[in-house]
């Protein structure tokens, strides 16, 4: 860890900001669960991981920020069946941020998972909305893009459009899967 002093035995001490293997595994499992769930839904046009986990800068208490874009955003406000299907823990906050509605969950371990639900128009590129550009340029990892519009958004914002089902900051699953493109429906 940068900036920490060496322990007497020459090893770096575990600081409070370091992310444990267990937490990384939990985050990877959450990301895979949400991405797999979204891939099975016709109305979900794309899924992004944004923020510190997407940047590879997550800390021990970093939350997981996922953005799901749908052709039917009202469906998620009116029917919370999807919350039960994803089983991400207790909903601790629900509020709107412009066109995106945040659903913040807390897992049994205390991990906070923010699922933002927004319309596919959030990703329009002609022109790219200033708020959308800030989210994308702050750190983004494309997880699911069956129609290719998120790849186009990332390119319009000067970001790589490579898709991955596992963020670079997370370990691959122990089975070795999870590094390939996540751009098509099963």
N, C-alpha and C positions, 0 to 999 in steps of 0.2 A: 504494500500500500504506500503510495507516495506520501512523504511528509511524516511518516511514523518512524520512531527510533527502533533499532534492532533490540530484541530481547537478549539476555545474557547468553543464551545458547546459540545465538546467531540467526534465529528465525524471527520473522516479523510477528509482532503481537497481533492478535485479532482485535481490530478496533470496532467500535459500535456502528461504523458506517459500512462495514463489509457485509456483503450478502452471502448468507449461508447456502450451502449446497441444497439443503432442504427447501429453503425459500425459492431458489432458482427452479427446483423441480416442481414446486407448487405453481409458480408462475407459468412455467412451460405447460403444465397440465391444464391450467385455466385457459391459456391461449389456444391450445389444441382443442379443448372442449368447445369453446365459443366458435372457433373457426369451423370445426366439423359440423356443429349445429347449424351455422349460417349457410354452409354449403348445401345443406338439405332443404333450404327454404327458397322457394321461387321468387319471393319478393325482396330478398336481400341481394342488392347489387354490388356490395363490396364491404370489406372489413379492413380496417387499418389499426395497427398498434401505433400509438403516438406517445410522445413524452420520453421520460428518462429510460424506460426499458427499451424503447425503439432506438435511442441514441447510444445505448450501451453504457449509460451513466447512472444506472439504478443504485440506490443505497439500501441499507437494511430495512428502512421503513418506507421505501418508495411504493406508491400505489401503481396499479396496472391500469392504463388508460386505453380502452378500445373504442373505436368508432365504427358503428354499423350503419350503412346507408341503405335505405329501403324505398321501394315504390309506394309503400303504405305506412308512413310513420304514425298516423293516427291509430292504427291497429295496435300498436304497442302501448299507447296511452290508455286505450279503452279496455284492454284485456291483458292481465298480468300473467297469463298462462306461461308465457315465454320465460318469466322470472323463475317459476317453479321448474320448468324444463331444464334451464341452465344450472340451477342449484348452486348459485354462487354465494349463498349465505343470506344473512339478514339485509334487507334494504334499509340503509341508514339515511339516505337523502335522495330526493327526486326534485329536480328543478330544471327550468328551461334556460338555455344559453343561446339566444337567437333561435335559429331553426333546429338546433340540436337539443334534445332532452337528455339530461344526465340521470342515470340510475346508478347510485353508488351503493355497493354491497360490501359487507364485511364477512369474510370467511371465519370458520371456527378458530383458525390460527391467528386471526387478527389482520390478515392481508386485506387491504381495501382494493376493490375492483370497480372501476368506473366504466360503465357501458353507456356510451352516448348513442342515441338513436336519432338519425336525421334523414332528410329526404336525399335522394340521389342528386338532386340539383345543387346540393352543397358542394359537389365536386365539379361544377361547371368550369370550363376553361376559357370562355369567351365573354367577358374577361374573368380571370380568377379573382374571387372576392378577397379583400385584404385580410380578413380574419382567417379564411381558409388558407391563404398563403402563409400566415404566421404559424398555424398549426403544422403545416407540411414542412416548412423550413426549420422548425424547432426540433424535429425528430420524428421520423415516420418509418414504418415498416409495413409494406403491403402484404396482407395475409390471404385475401380472397378477392379476386377481380374477374368474375366470369364474363363480363362484357367489355373489359379493357378500359373503362372510363377512368378508373383510378390510376392506372399506368399513364394515361394521357395527362391527368392532373399532375402527377409527380414530375413528368417531363416538362410540363408548362412551368413548373416551379423550380426547374433546374436540378431535380433529384433523380437518382437512379430508379428505374421502374422495375427492377428485379423483384420478383415475388418470392416469398419464403414462408413456410408454415412455422418455422422456428426462428425467432429473432436471434441475431448474431450474439447478443449478450446472454443468451440462454444456452445451456448445454443441449446437445441433440438428445433425443430420447434414447434410453439404454438399448432399445432394439435397433438403433442406427437409422431409423426413418425420420423424416421430418425436414430434410433440407431441400427438397425439390420444390418446383413451382406449385403454387396453390391457385391456379388461375382457371380451373374448370370444375364443373360440378361432377360428382360421381355418377 
